[in-house]
């Protein structure tokens, strides 16, 4: 009986995943809506796939807005977007420094 229930839940999640796009996640995050765990897993998997295809060095088109480390604070990111504009209209270069690997990433 438990196996059937798990399978039913898995099928329902698959249906829900097909309806959800990254744009939907962004809009929901802006509204500060919490995403269910399976959607976070899907989002992370999509990010991994994209990052694996990207090279280590990416060109950044000028003009670009350079931002310091926001330390993962989503509210700070939203405030930056409110002031400077949102991607893809505004190009960003985020400088990130942690104790192991300094790196930067861009939103273009």
C-alpha positions as CSV (number, residue, x, y, z in Angstrom):
1,X,0.0,0.0,0.0
2,X,2.8,2.4,0.8
3,X,4.5,1.8,-2.5
4,X,1.4,2.8,-4.4
5,X,1.1,6.0,-2.3
6,X,4.8,6.9,-3.0
7,X,4.3,6.3,-6.7
8,X,1.2,8.5,-6.7
9,X,3.1,11.3,-4.9
10,X,6.0,10.9,-7.4
11,X,3.6,11.1,-10.4
12,X,1.9,14.2,-8.9
13,X,5.3,15.9,-8.4
14,X,6.2,15.1,-12.0
15,X,3.0,16.8,-13.2
16,X,3.7,19.8,-11.1
17,X,7.3,20.1,-12.3
18,X,6.2,20.2,-15.9
19,X,4.0,23.2,-15.1
20,X,6.7,25.2,-13.3
21,X,9.3,27.3,-15.1
22,X,12.3,29.3,-13.8
23,X,10.4,32.5,-14.4
24,X,7.6,31.2,-12.1
25,X,10.2,30.4,-9.4
26,X,11.6,33.9,-9.7
27,X,8.2,35.6,-9.4
28,X,7.3,33.4,-6.4
29,X,10.6,34.1,-4.7
30,X,10.1,37.9,-5.2
31,X,6.8,37.5,-3.4
32,X,8.8,35.7,-0.6
33,X,6.8,32.5,-1.2
34,X,8.6,29.4,0.1
35,X,9.2,26.8,-2.5
36,X,8.6,23.1,-1.7
37,X,11.7,20.9,-1.3
38,X,11.1,19.1,-4.7
39,X,11.1,22.4,-6.5
40,X,14.3,23.5,-4.8
41,X,15.9,20.2,-5.9
42,X,14.7,20.8,-9.4
43,X,16.0,24.3,-9.4
44,X,19.4,23.2,-8.1
45,X,19.6,20.4,-10.8
46,X,18.9,22.9,-13.5
47,X,21.6,25.3,-12.1
48,X,24.1,22.4,-12.0
49,X,23.4,21.5,-15.6
50,X,23.8,25.1,-16.8
51,X,27.0,25.6,-14.8
52,X,28.5,22.4,-16.1
53,X,28.1,23.6,-19.7
54,X,29.6,27.1,-18.9
55,X,33.2,27.9,-19.2
56,X,35.3,29.2,-16.2
57,X,35.7,32.6,-17.8
58,X,32.7,34.4,-19.3
59,X,32.6,37.7,-21.1
60,X,30.6,40.4,-19.5
61,X,29.1,43.1,-21.7
62,X,29.5,46.7,-20.8
63,X,27.9,48.6,-19.1
64,X,28.0,46.4,-16.0
65,X,27.0,46.9,-12.4
66,X,29.6,45.6,-10.0
67,X,28.3,44.4,-6.6
68,X,30.2,43.2,-3.6
69,X,29.4,40.1,-1.6
70,X,25.8,40.0,-0.5
71,X,26.5,37.0,1.7
72,X,23.4,35.1,0.3
73,X,21.0,37.7,1.6
74,X,18.0,37.5,-0.8
75,X,16.6,40.8,0.4
76,X,19.8,42.6,-0.5
77,X,19.7,41.1,-3.9
78,X,16.1,42.3,-4.4
79,X,17.2,45.8,-3.3
80,X,20.1,45.9,-5.7
81,X,17.7,44.9,-8.5
82,X,15.2,47.6,-7.4
83,X,18.0,50.3,-7.6
84,X,20.0,49.1,-10.6
85,X,17.4,47.3,-12.7
86,X,16.9,43.6,-13.2
87,X,18.6,41.1,-15.5
88,X,18.7,40.8,-18.5
89,X,18.2,44.6,-18.9
90,X,21.1,45.3,-16.5
91,X,24.4,43.4,-16.5
92,X,25.8,42.5,-13.0
93,X,29.1,41.2,-11.8
94,X,28.9,39.8,-8.2
95,X,32.2,39.5,-6.3
96,X,32.1,36.7,-3.9
97,X,34.8,36.0,-1.3
98,X,34.7,33.1,1.1
99,X,37.4,31.5,3.2
100,X,38.1,28.8,0.5
101,X,37.5,30.0,-3.0
102,X,37.3,33.6,-4.1
103,X,35.2,33.9,-7.3
104,X,32.8,36.1,-9.1
105,X,29.8,35.5,-11.2
106,X,27.8,37.6,-13.6
107,X,24.1,37.9,-14.5
108,X,23.9,39.0,-18.1
